[in-house]
Amino acid sequence: MNPKILRGLEVDEFLTQERCWITESWNSEEDPALSIARVFVEPGVTTQWHSLDGIHERYLIIKGTAQVEVGDLSPVDVGVGDVVVIPAGVRQRIKNTGCDELIFYALCTPRYQEHCYQNLEEL
């Protein structure tokens, strides 16, 4: 891996089937150990139930309030500064419970790859 600086304005935001907007800040074959994505969820929206096969994920909430469901845990309210730890293969979803945007970083280890995404609402 070579030293570099990636500018936030150089990456595009896109809408996912999961009902949220993603900006991949870092996801490279050059660094298979980690990916970083900025996630935006509109007020009142709940992302779909899903899991990531073989990928551990953490959410770092940086703006807004939400209710998160992970595995068999009861729903938990989260806000700015909270970290949600999601082991590989465990179901998850998050709902923006506020009137403003919900923004968090999703940090995946190893790095996120689309083929690892499992939509659990189609089952």
C-alpha positions as CSV (number, residue, x, y, z in Angstrom):
1,M,0.0,0.0,0.0
2,N,1.3,3.5,-0.9
3,P,0.7,6.7,1.1
4,K,-2.2,8.8,-0.3
5,I,-4.8,11.3,0.5
6,L,-8.3,10.8,-0.9
7,R,-10.5,13.9,-1.1
8,G,-14.1,13.5,-0.1
9,L,-15.4,15.4,-3.1
10,E,-13.8,12.8,-5.4
11,V,-16.3,10.0,-4.5
12,D,-19.9,9.7,-5.6
13,E,-23.0,9.1,-3.4
14,F,-25.4,6.4,-4.6
15,L,-28.8,5.0,-3.5
16,T,-28.8,1.3,-2.6
17,Q,-31.4,-1.4,-2.6
18,E,-31.1,-1.1,1.2
19,R,-32.9,2.2,1.2
20,C,-29.9,4.4,2.1
21,W,-27.3,6.5,0.4
22,I,-23.7,5.4,0.4
23,T,-20.5,7.2,-0.3
24,E,-17.5,4.8,-0.3
25,S,-14.7,6.7,1.2
26,W,-12.3,3.8,1.1
27,N,-12.7,0.3,-0.5
28,S,-9.7,-1.0,-2.4
29,E,-8.2,-4.3,-3.3
30,E,-4.9,-2.6,-2.3
31,D,-6.2,-2.7,1.3
32,P,-8.3,-5.8,1.8
33,A,-8.5,-5.4,5.5
34,L,-10.9,-2.5,5.7
35,S,-13.5,-0.4,3.9
36,I,-15.1,2.8,5.1
37,A,-18.4,4.1,3.8
38,R,-20.5,7.2,4.8
39,V,-24.1,6.2,5.1
40,F,-27.1,8.6,4.9
41,V,-30.6,7.5,5.9
42,E,-33.6,9.9,5.3
43,P,-36.0,10.6,8.2
44,G,-38.5,7.9,8.9
45,V,-36.7,5.3,6.7
46,T,-35.7,1.9,7.9
47,T,-33.0,0.0,6.0
48,Q,-33.8,-3.6,5.0
49,W,-32.9,-6.5,7.1
50,H,-29.6,-7.8,5.8
51,S,-26.3,-9.5,6.9
52,L,-22.8,-9.5,5.6
53,D,-21.3,-12.9,5.0
54,G,-17.8,-13.0,6.3
55,I,-17.6,-9.3,7.1
56,H,-17.6,-7.6,10.5
57,E,-19.2,-4.2,10.5
58,R,-19.2,-1.2,12.9
59,Y,-21.4,1.9,12.7
60,L,-20.1,5.1,14.1
61,I,-23.0,7.5,14.4
62,I,-22.0,11.1,13.5
63,K,-25.3,12.9,13.0
64,G,-28.9,12.2,14.0
65,T,-30.8,9.6,16.1
66,A,-31.8,6.1,15.2
67,Q,-33.1,2.8,16.5
68,V,-30.8,-0.2,15.6
69,E,-31.6,-3.9,15.6
70,V,-28.8,-6.4,15.6
71,G,-29.2,-10.1,15.7
72,D,-31.7,-11.1,18.5
73,L,-31.0,-8.0,20.6
74,S,-33.9,-5.8,21.5
75,P,-34.1,-2.5,19.4
76,V,-31.7,0.1,20.9
77,D,-31.8,3.9,20.5
78,V,-28.5,5.3,19.3
79,G,-27.1,8.8,18.6
80,V,-24.0,10.8,17.9
81,G,-20.8,9.2,19.1
82,D,-22.4,5.7,19.6
83,V,-20.7,2.7,18.0
84,V,-22.8,-0.4,16.9
85,V,-20.8,-3.6,16.6
86,I,-22.2,-6.1,14.1
87,P,-20.4,-9.5,13.8
88,A,-20.2,-11.2,10.4
89,G,-23.4,-13.0,9.3
90,V,-25.6,-11.3,11.9
91,R,-28.8,-9.7,10.7
92,Q,-29.2,-5.9,11.1
93,R,-31.2,-2.9,10.2
94,I,-31.4,0.7,11.3
95,K,-34.2,3.3,11.4
96,N,-33.8,7.0,11.3
97,T,-36.1,8.1,14.2
98,G,-35.3,11.8,14.0
99,C,-36.6,14.7,11.9
100,D,-33.2,15.3,10.4
101,E,-30.8,13.1,8.4
102,L,-29.0,10.2,10.0
103,I,-25.4,9.9,9.0
104,F,-22.9,7.3,10.1
105,Y,-19.7,5.6,9.0
106,A,-19.8,1.9,8.3
107,L,-16.4,0.3,8.8
108,C,-16.1,-3.2,7.5
109,T,-13.4,-5.8,8.1
110,P,-12.4,-7.3,5.8
111,R,-13.4,-4.8,3.2
112,Y,-17.0,-4.7,1.9
113,Q,-17.7,-6.7,-1.2
114,E,-21.1,-6.7,-2.9
115,H,-21.3,-10.5,-3.2
116,C,-21.2,-10.7,0.7
117,Y,-24.5,-8.7,1.1
118,Q,-27.4,-10.9,2.0
119,N,-30.9,-9.4,1.6
120,L,-33.0,-11.0,4.4
121,E,-36.3,-9.5,3.3
122,E,-36.5,-11.7,0.2
123,L,-36.5,-14.9,2.2
